[in-house]
Amino acid sequence: MKIADKLKKIREEKGYSQEAMAHNIGVSYVTYHNMEHGKIDIRFSVLEKCAEALEVPLLELLPEHYTDETGSQFHESPPNK
């Protein structure tokens, strides 16, 4: 699932409006709307603010296989059985 899709899904599950999220992370409504619709790239620092506002771990917002600018890969841990 894409970051934009995860943002929208979790925001809606938490009952927050786009306006409230924009205010909580310090961006305009238009910017947040564009983030959720995948129209702009999201800075890592803004994504961290989103995770904090949504009260979820940052990794929950990242794609399952995320590669940072250094080429390091992050993988979600498989659930314990």
C-alpha positions, 0 to 999 in steps of 0.5 A, spaced: 500 500 500 502 506 498 504 512 503 498 516 501 493 510 501 496 509 508 495 516 511 488 516 508 486 510 511 489 511 518 486 518 518 479 516 517 480 510 522 482 515 527 476 520 525 480 526 523 479 531 518 484 533 513 483 540 515 485 537 522 491 533 520 494 539 516 493 543 522 497 538 527 503 537 522 503 544 520 502 544 513 496 547 509 490 543 507 491 543 500 498 540 501 495 535 506 490 533 501 495 533 495 499 528 500 493 523 501 492 523 493 499 522 491 500 528 488 506 531 491 512 527 495 512 527 502 518 529 506 521 524 511 520 530 517 513 531 515 511 523 515 514 523 522 509 529 524 504 525 521 505 518 524 506 522 531 499 526 530 496 519 528 499 516 534 502 510 530 509 508 529 513 511 523 514 504 519 506 503 519 506 509 514 512 506 510 511 501 504 512 494 506 519 494 503 522 501 504 529 504 501 532 510 504 536 515 500 542 511 502 539 504 499 538 501 506 532 497 506 527 497 512 522 491 512 516 490 516 517 485 521 513 479 520 507 477 525 509 473 531 506 466 531 
